[in-house]
Amino acid sequence: MKLNAHVNQIVDCDSWKQHRPPKKPDIQWKDGRSAKELARFVTTSLPDMPSEIEGKLVTFVDETAVFDWDAEYVTELPGIGEGRNHDAVFFNEDIVVCIEAKADETLGNLIQEEMRNASVNKLGRISDLLKMIFKGGFKEYGNLRYQLLTASTGAILEAKKRGVKTAILLVIVFKSEEHTTKEKIENNNADIQRFLNATAAVDCNGLKKIPNNSDINLYFDKIEIELHPVKSI
């Protein structure tokens, strides 16, 4: 599978940082941190798709498939405010693949924490997002991570926008002895499993299929990448 080399100006880590920098480059653009490691991971394989991602797509698209793609890509969410910022997104006429990259950074606040002192607009947004996947009220899902909710619904909304019926959310975890903490990664894994349990996700095509209240087939998986020491770029 190929990534189209003509849809943006990203060809390596330097051009990724120049054209699609993370929100806080001074903090996030470092060896071992997810923003820089994702850039290295994707651009090193260009024009091919990283094999670890390709392996998740073989039951959905042909091995000759070509994808357009972008980094730091924003999908509009309901209500006023910032949209869902995907670390990267791959798409073609059949499928949308949304990437959330992590080292051992947290998955953000709990939904119940996001709701504290929230504006009417923010509460409305949370309600709309919950309704896209779950049935029931706020309290039942307050202990889930808000970032997993926005990532999942952002994938659904991006698929709808592009007129495709399949969306895959991939969490890519970059692990290293030097830069990541086992306890933090295990905490993230527990949060992911809690979210999947709450959604009643089921095994399907080698991934987890997340039932939802849309006409989009939403799948989830996690990829772990072991990092080895490299020279800073």
Salt bridges, closest charged atoms under 4 A:
ASP31 OD1 - LYS36 NZ 3.04
ASP31 OD1 - ARG40 NH2 2.90
GLU37 OE1 - ARG40 NE 3.13
ASP48 OD1 - LYS2 NZ 2.53
ASP70 OD1 - ARG20 NE 2.76
GLU82 OE2 - LYS23 NZ 2.30
GLU100 OE1 - ARG84 NH2 2.57
GLU100 OE2 - LYS102 NZ 3.31
ASP104 OD1 - ARG33 NH1 3.12
GLU105 OE2 - ARG33 NH1 3.87
GLU114 OE1 - LYS122 NZ 2.57
GLU158 OE1 - LYS161 NZ 3.30
GLU158 OE2 - ARG162 NE 2.73
GLU178 OE1 - HIS179 NE2 3.59
GLU186 OE2 - LYS182 NZ 3.99
ASP191 OD2 - ARG145 NE 2.99
ASP191 OD1 - ARG194 NH1 2.66
ASP203 OD1 - LYS208 NZ 2.66
ASP215 OD1 - LYS160 NZ 3.14
ASP215 OD2 - LYS165 NZ 2.59
ASP221 OD2 - LYS56 NZ 2.76
GLU224 OE1 - LYS175 NZ 3.08
GLU224 OE2 - LYS222 NZ 2.88
GLU226 OE2 - LYS175 NZ 3.74
